[in-house]
Amino acid sequence: MPSPAAPAAAPIRLVAGLGNPGREYEDTRHNAGFMVIDRLAQRLGLTMAFSNGWQALWARGSDGCTYLKPMTYMNASGRAVRACGQFYKIAADQTLIVYDDLVLPLGQLRLRKEGSSGGQNGMASVIEQFGTPAVPRLRVGIGGTGRERNMVDHVLGKFTAREHDALAGAIDRAADAVEHARAHGVEAAMNLFNRADPSGGTTPQKST
């Protein structure tokens, strides 16, 4: 008898970008997740509205996918993500979280289907609220060297003029990765975008 087919991966129904609200945090490295959601909303022609119940900006695409920007500050991001997920009955593995990563070089992307927070407080809040580390995530490299004297100042600092070109390309690629994950599944997007080189080439990098 033929072996049973593997169960289909859960489709992504909620995409949440993490960041901090307020004008003082606009264009800061820690708001890369917000920037990706803004780019997706622009592509899809969506207008985001504020939900007082969720404490988040959100929009719902014509295909039923919800795009979310928690307005709770980074450390409490999970509350808004979970509230939206509960309202639409969206499971943890149907939720894709987009956020900045200090370890990855500027512009490099890394998709994973699950894992620890890696010290990112917003992702830690999401994991705590869902009660499982099995939450897909897309990390966007913000170019930390690991030698900054004050990591908080670095992530909350604005991108330099030299970084802006690389940033624009990274946000576009991250939006591409989200759309690919929605259309073809997270694993397929991992195989494609985890190997992508910000310079436009490819590297034989193994998906993790």
Secondary structure, 3 states (H helix, E strand, C coil): CCCCCCCCCCCCCEEEECCCCCHHHCCEHHHHHHHHHHHHHHHHCCCCEEECCCCEEEEECCCCCEEEEECCCHHHHHHHHHHHHHHHCCCHHHEEEEEEECCCCCCCEEEECCCCCCCCHHHHHHHHHHCCCCCCEEEEECCCCCCCCCHHHHHCCECCCCCHHHHHHHHHHHHHHHHHHHHHCHHHHHHHHCCECCCCCECCCCCC
